[in-house]
């Protein structure tokens, strides 16, 4: 679906690669109204995305026609459930250019990161020598960045507390980009793992991962890429990425809640001890001890979130039909337009890169004299859903000296009309609170 | 627009011209409360004279609702005894749980004075914690100050 639709008026409104009206028809929730009959302008896909009908249908079809626990049972339904579950794994693998044996299903990005963090500390005390290869301990260092979501920061702080390792981080520039000036010293021979986001959930910045991956591998460190905000919005191929782990969530990419993905290079996954243990992940269990399955099963203990995994498979197929390059180009056009329009409003400051260079469709901003919660409340009254607060990236808002920001995020169903509504909404907030610069008290 | 039901003029007045703002000496207890979902914070001090709250002083950053709430609270509790202030806090909590039921606000008008204007906030679940943050801080600080004095 690469229909080019010309949209009316507006000099900066370049034609969008995606057919917004056709796509909106696929999302049942977008036909509802909010706050006294207003059209829903959903600009909070960065928190969680809405779901197209094909994803909802896939989950319903599973429960209505195939429901059984996968990988156990000898009956027909169990066979079908296993087949659908594994087909979804293959689809997710294809989506990121990975073999299915390297795709582990988790509950979400947060759990995927915790899986790796706990595997690295469990490694130190693993009974099997093969599992101790990546053990983290005293004297070792873990490197993160100042722009990480709490999910890619707190688990590493905790790993360091458990093991006596040291947490180090790369700082930010005033424009909201990674400051790589001291990359060579922060990432050094003691570094065991570098955890970095591909796209900041708050600043929108897309990071230059090649340099970071190259430096990390030069010193023998593993690299974990947080793809929660990139995999849903741009083509990501794990071979090109060159990292050791990639983590992302289903619910931010049109899929259900309750399913996330850990991709890991097989050789690395195979050397990691399990995080959660129990059924499904074992090879042989005796009272004296147990042995474990190879990846990915080793990391999928218990009956999995089968319907959600199948729903994610359908989400991936939906995105593939649109084409991820088109999705990226679509959001880039909207982002350029929105940055221009928002920054033209006196009193509005964008926190993050001011243009579309190496930047995704997450725009955080402040409105002088109005707290983000109050901006969000006025927008909500107009039917516009945005995120307000620190966006689970508290060090970032602290770095930029603001208590919080208002954040708009775009996706496949976002059109110029949504951006126009946002811009008008911000102006309405300024009028409501009497902070329109012309009227502002000196 | 339904916004006016929450952003009453009284609330916006308190927000723009907060009463009693600033940290003052002396004080028997100081607390720091944070709303972890949005990062709003308040530092609040209580100074007792016997059982009576002689002063409440505070600094903080946050949305209009949280900032107006602490200002209205200052007006309500200074000069009252600690048990009276805590009872007023309970009334305010009741108001916040009223889900926009006007009869609750009517019944509490005498006890809550200006603060009854926050009734509209009770219709917005996400904002109730903004209005309650300062009252939680007061409860905490006065309990500590009370322990210190008695």
Interface residues (C-beta under 8 A of the other chain):
Chain A: X35 X36 X371 X372 X373 X374 X377 X378 X381 X388 X389 X390 X394 X397 X403 X404 X432 X433
Chain B: X1 X2 X3 X6 X7 X12 X37 X38 X39 X40 X61 X62 X63 X64 X65 X124 X127 X130
